[in-house]
């Protein structure tokens, strides 16, 4: 029997791809996002795959709405096994161009949305002392970049919140598993839907990965019981690089962090923005970068099988040592 999985931000992008990934594994899926039409379209596709799917239009920045959605999931599908916080909102623009209301909204969706989702999932999982909560992070939760201050600040906050809660769960000897999945640049519609104050179309910094890579990493995190999952070698480089030489990266990004995120094309007149309202349109996981995006991550493949790989490396090392000892003894 499949699990009951809740995915926020599931009407598009990584959240939508993740819904398909769990449905392929035979899990029933509850879909939370603002756009009711896209949610229903996705739910119909998931039902056609043979699983139950429940579309619940929800603004994750509204704590009461998230609570009501969780109640509905448990009433209609059953006890929640996995809760995935994937909803996000970002703004492309320098700090001085962003209003207080815009900072607040991006923070409420990207940070508080994950807090609210975690809290309501935790309340229900504690009574059963089981379940998994996955907070979707980013390499930008470790290394900020210019022009995305609101998003980076929120992702840093999610990581701090998650680390604090993880220690509390360990203190309580809870069997609930809490993890984060940190993503690289992903080919999603956010680069055309996000509020943009740069004057140019936004673009991800290569290497770019397809959302299905992120979805598989999230599904892996639901069972592997790792503290964190880092997706893509680019994420590893950004995270480790910032630990080693943050000042050097400050200067590097000051020179290259602007042009790498802005395409040459100018923004069209009245571009869409999903910060305060959902952008209308059909459901999609992919953005406009299919020709550049990678469908696989070698780093994720090795991460999924790290124990087997480690055993193989150790085995080769022991074999080499044995051969060396035989040569010396002979």
Number of C-alpha atoms within 10 A of each C-alpha: 6 14 18 22 26 27 24 28 28 30 32 26 26 28 30 26 23 28 28 22 20 24 23 14 12 17 22 26 30 28 29 28 23 21 24 17 16 21 27 19 14 25 24 15 15 23 15 12 14 13 20 20 28 23 24 24 21 22 21 29 22 14 19 14 16 25 19 13 23 22 18 15 23 14 10 11 18 14 19 25 20 23 27 27 28 26 28 25 23 28 26 25 20 16 14 6 12 17 9 8 10 17 19 11 18 24 23 21 25 28 27 21 26 28 22 22 28 22 16 19 25 21 11 18 22 13 8 12 13 16 20 24 27 25 27 26 28 25 25 23 20 21 19 23 17 17 22 17 20 25 26 24 19 26 27 20 20 24 21 13 15 21 15 11 14 18 11 12 14 12 9 9 10 14 15 19 22 24 25 24 23 26 26 25 23 26 26 25 18 23 23 18 21 20 23 22 16 18 16 17 19 26 21 19 15 15 15 22 25 25 28 24 22 31 21 19 25 28 19 17 24 23 11 13 14 14 13 17 22 22 27 26 15 19 22 17 12 19 20 15 15 17 12 11 10 16 11 12 18 16 11 11 16 13 11 11 17 16 15 14 22 20 15 12 10 12 16 10 7 6 12 16 19 16 19 13 11 16 14 12 9 13 19 16 20 21 20 13 18 14 8 13 19 18 13 16 17 11 16 20 13 13 18 16 10 13 11 12 13 12 11 12 12 12 12 12 12 12 12 12 12 12 12 12 11 10 9 8 7 6
